[in-house]
Amino acid sequence: MVTVWAESPEEARNFIQNVYGRADLPPISEIRVAKRSPNSRGNNYLGGQYYVATNDDYVDVTDEVVEAPIRVKELVQWCTCDIMLSIDDEPVCVIEDTTHIVRMNVFQRAPRIIKAAQLGVHAIILQGTYGLDLRLGGDNWAVYRYMLPFQKANKIHGNTLVCPVLYLPDEHSQDQAEQRVSEILYSIFNAPKRVKEIKIETEKELDDIIHNGFNGYIAPQIPSIEVLDNEVIVKIGAKPDKPSWKTKGSGQMDPYIGMIAAAKYAYCYNEFGDRTRDLIVEFTFLPEGFFYFDGWEKSTSLYKRLAFEIADEVRFLG
């Protein structure tokens, strides 16, 4: 019996209706949600707090709160995926499901997928291309960059599948992609040898994109990521005088957390998955001891701690 751990009830409904029912998968015994709605704020799920939801297509959220098992809590420390599936408290797979790729924040979801791979949990990324115009080189570059950390993740974590499933912005392509995800889930639950084959196929597809381009487009280096012989420097240009450092929980860090994680995987490992470079995060304008990061070690805020947890060194140059 499978437990569904969802970011929100809407994510659970979409997954059950669009993906899970397409194949002969194990019955769902429980549904738990991190947030009451997609617009809910808060990160109590980091401590393992989940709401009990009704185990049906409605996924109505109750007031009952339960604590997630330790392995599920470990999975969400770099933000929760849309869907996590577990059997007997052991995570089996995570699914990230999004219809759009945003060029200005293309790496936004990378940390949660990377965390799953680090923990040996298979990850599927059901990724639409709504919002992109693939007749434009820059939008093809966005998809190319999006694939970079996932290509390396498959090589670094040899027994774990990290599988992007892309679809074009039309209903037929989306339907085929959802069917594909369902088939991959069937293999994860029932056919481990087939999962190994899917991983090999995925690696070949991603290698082809990285070596030959997405639709023939190889993205140039992002100016804020400098790749040197022995280190990779992610340069963060956030200014210290912005009011959002005090008024928003994310401060000015929202676009950068994903880029830091993606840069580590994309550029700090070679084509065989061996570590070859250190990752440095440089805050160009922030001074040493900048107040926003005070006590980051004990903070539950992802925006305050992830730069320090992911990078080998953090520098303040302001």
C-alpha positions in Angstrom: 0.0 0.0 0.0 1.3 3.4 -1.0 1.2 6.7 1.0 1.1 9.9 -1.1 2.9 12.9 0.4 1.8 15.9 -1.6 2.8 19.6 -1.4 -0.9 20.5 -1.6 -4.3 18.9 -2.1 -4.4 20.3 -5.6 -1.1 18.5 -6.4 -2.5 15.2 -5.1 -5.7 15.5 -7.1 -3.9 16.2 -10.3 -1.4 13.4 -9.8 -4.1 10.8 -8.9 -6.4 11.8 -11.8 -3.8 12.4 -14.5 -1.0 9.9 -13.7 -1.6 7.3 -11.1 -4.8 5.8 -12.5 -3.2 5.1 -15.9 -1.4 1.9 -14.9 -1.9 -1.1 -12.5 -0.1 0.5 -9.6 -0.4 -0.4 -5.9 -3.5 1.0 -4.1 -3.1 4.2 -2.3 -3.7 3.8 1.5 -3.1 7.3 2.8 -2.8 10.9 1.5 -0.9 13.5 3.4 -0.4 17.1 2.4 2.2 19.7 3.5 0.0 22.7 2.8 -3.7 23.2 2.9 -3.6 24.9 -0.6 -1.1 25.8 -3.3 -1.1 29.4 -1.9 -0.5 28.5 1.7 2.7 29.8 3.2 4.8 28.1 5.9 7.3 25.3 6.1 6.2 23.1 9.0 6.7 20.1 6.7 10.5 20.6 7.2 9.8 19.3 10.8 7.6 16.5 9.5 4.2 18.0 10.0 1.6 16.9 7.4 -2.1 17.3 7.3 -4.2 14.1 6.9 -6.4 14.3 3.7 -9.3 12.0 2.7 -8.2 9.1 0.6 -10.3 9.8 -2.5 -10.4 11.9 -5.6 -11.5 15.0 -3.6 -8.5 15.0 -1.2 -10.3 17.0 1.4 -7.9 18.3 4.0 -8.7 17.6 7.7 -7.4 19.3 10.8 -5.5 16.2 11.9 -1.8 16.5 11.8 0.7 13.6 11.7 4.5 13.4 11.7 6.2 12.1 8.6 8.7 9.3 8.9 12.4 10.3 9.1 13.2 9.3 5.5 10.4 11.5 4.2 11.6 14.4 6.4 15.1 14.0 4.9 13.7 14.3 1.4 12.1 17.7 2.0 15.0 19.6 3.6 15.8 21.3 0.3 12.0 22.0 -0.4 9.2 19.5 -0.9 8.6 17.9 -4.3 5.0 18.1 -5.6 4.5 14.3 -4.9 6.4 11.8 -2.9 5.4 8.1 -2.7 6.4 5.8 0.1 5.8 2.2 1.1 6.2 1.3 4.8 7.7 4.7 5.6 10.4 4.2 2.9 10.3 6.7 0.0 10.1 5.0 -3.4 9.9 7.9 -5.8 9.3 11.7 -6.1 7.5 13.4 -8.9 7.9 17.1 -9.8 5.0 18.2 -12.1 5.0 21.6 -13.7 3.6 23.0 -16.9 5.9 26.0 -17.4 9.7 26.7 -17.6 10.5 30.2 -16.5 13.6 31.4 -18.2 14.5 33.8 -15.4 14.4 31.1 -12.8 15.0 27.9 -14.8 16.8 26.1 -12.0 14.1 26.8 -9.3 13.2 23.1 -8.8 16.7 21.6 -9.0 17.5 21.4 -5.3 14.5 19.1 -4.4 15.3 16.7 -7.2 19.0 16.7 -6.3 18.2 16.0 -2.7 16.1 13.0 -3.7 19.0 11.7 -5.9 21.4 12.1 -3.0 19.2 10.0 -0.8 18.8 7.3 -3.4 15.2 8.0 -4.3 14.1 7.9 -7.9 12.9 11.2 -9.3 10.7 11.9 -12.3 10.3 15.4 -13.6 7.1 15.8 -15.6 7.9 19.1 -17.4 5.8 21.1 -19.7 7.1 23.8 -22.0 4.2 26.2 -21.8 5.5 29.8 -21.7 8.3 29.0 -24.1 8.5 29.7 -27.9 10.8 26.9 -29.2 11.2 28.8 -32.4 13.5 31.1 -30.4 17.0 30.2 -29.6 16.9 31.7 -26.1 13.9 29.5 -25.1 15.7 26.4 -26.4 18.7 27.5 -24.3 16.4 27.5 -21.3 15.5 23.9 -21.8 19.2 23.0 -22.4 20.2 24.6 -19.1 17.4 23.0 -17.3 18.7 19.5 -18.3 22.3 20.2 -17.2 22.0 19.2 -13.5 19.8 16.2 -14.3 22.3 14.8 -16.8 25.1 14.9 -14.1 22.8 13.6 -11.4 22.3 10.4 -13.3 26.0 9.9 -13.5 26.8 10.9 -9.9 24.1 8.7 -8.4 24.6 5.5 -10.3 21.7 3.5 -8.9 19.1 6.2 -8.9 17.0 7.3 -11.8 16.6 11.1 -12.5 14.2 11.2 -15.4 12.9 14.4 -17.1 9.8 13.8 -19.2 9.2 16.8 -21.4 6.1 17.7 -23.3 5.1 20.3 -25.8 2.4 22.9 -25.0 -0.6 20.9 -26.3 -3.0 18.4 -24.8 -1.9 15.4 -26.8 1.8 15.8 -25.9 0.9 16.3 -22.2 -1.3 13.2 -22.3 1.6 11.1 -23.8 4.0 12.4 -21.1 1.6 11.6 -18.3 1.2 8.1 -19.7 5.0 7.8 -19.8 5.3 8.8 -16.2 2.7 6.2 -15.2 4.7 3.5 -17.1 7.9 4.6 -15.3 6.1 4.3 -11.9 4.9 0.8 -12.8 8.5 -0.2 -13.5 9.7 1.3 -10.2 7.1 -0.6 -8.3 7.2 -3.9 -10.3 10.3 -4.2 -12.6 13.6 -3.0 -11.1 15.5 -4.4 -14.2 13.4 -2.2 -16.4 14.3 0.8 -14.2 17.9 0.2 -15.0 17.1 0.2 -18.7 15.2 3.4 -18.4 18.1 5.0 -16.6 20.5 4.0 -19.4 18.0 5.4 -22.0 17.6 8.6 -20.0 21.4 9.1 -19.8 21.7 8.6 -23.5 18.9 11.1 -24.2 20.4 13.7 -21.8 23.9 13.2 -23.2 22.7 13.8 -26.7 21.0 17.1 -25.6 24.1 18.3 -23.7 26.5 17.4 -26.5 24.4 18.3 -29.5 22.0 20.9 -28.1 18.3 21.0 -27.4 16.8 21.2 -30.9 20.4 21.9 -32.0 20.8 24.9 -29.5 23.7 24.7 -27.0 23.3 27.4 -24.4 26.2 29.7 -23.7 27.6 30.0 -20.2 25.4 32.0 -17.8 27.4 35.2 -17.0 26.8 34.9 -13.2 28.4 31.4 -13.2 32.2 31.4 -13.8 33.8 28.0 -14.4 37.5 27.9 -13.7 40.0 25.0 -13.6 39.5 24.1 -9.9 36.4 26.0 -8.9 33.0 27.2 -10.0 31.9 30.7 -8.7 28.3 31.6 -8.6 28.1 35.4 -8.4 25.0 36.8 -6.6 24.3 40.4 -7.3 21.6 41.0 -4.7 21.9 44.6 -3.2 21.9 45.1 0.6 19.5 48.1 0.6 16.5 46.3 -0.8 13.5 46.4 1.6 12.6 42.8 0.8 15.4 41.5 3.0 13.2 42.5 5.9 9.7 42.2 4.4 10.0 38.9 2.6 11.0 35.6 4.1 13.0 34.8 0.9 14.7 38.2 1.0 16.4 38.6 -2.4 17.4 34.9 -2.6 14.5 33.4 -4.5 16.2 33.2 -8.0 19.5 32.1 -6.6 19.0 28.9 -4.5 18.2 26.7 -7.5 21.1 28.2 -9.5 23.6 27.4 -6.7 22.5 23.7 -6.6 22.3 23.4 -10.4 25.8 24.9 -10.8 27.3 22.4 -8.4 25.9 19.5 -10.3 26.4 20.9 -13.8 29.9 22.2 -13.5 31.7 20.7 -10.4 31.5 17.1 -11.8 33.1 15.7 -14.9 31.4 13.6 -17.6 31.9 10.4 -15.5 30.3 11.9 -12.4 33.6 12.5 -10.5 34.0 15.7 -8.5 36.6 18.0 -10.1 35.8 21.5 -8.8 34.8 23.3 -5.6 31.7 25.5 -5.6 32.1 29.0 -4.4 29.2 31.4 -3.8 30.1 35.1 -3.9 27.8 37.8 -2.7 29.1 40.7 -4.7 27.5 43.6 -2.8 26.6 42.1 0.6 29.1 42.6 3.5 30.4 40.0 5.8 28.0 39.4 8.6 24.9 40.6 6.6 22.0 40.4 9.1 19.7 38.3 6.9 21.9 35.2 7.3 22.3 35.4 11.1 21.8 32.0 12.7 21.4 30.3 9.3 22.7 27.0 10.9 19.5 26.6 13.0 17.1 28.4 10.6 14.2 26.5 9.0 14.3 29.0 6.0 15.7 27.4 2.9 16.7 30.8 1.6 18.9 31.4 4.5 20.7 28.1 4.8 21.0 26.4 1.3 23.8 28.5 0.0 25.9 27.5 3.0 24.8 23.8 2.8 25.4 23.4 -0.9 28.5 25.5 -1.5 32.0 24.6 -0.3 32.7 28.3 0.5 30.6 31.4 0.8 32.2 34.8 0.3 30.8 38.3 1.1 32.6 40.9 -1.0 30.6 44.0 -0.1 
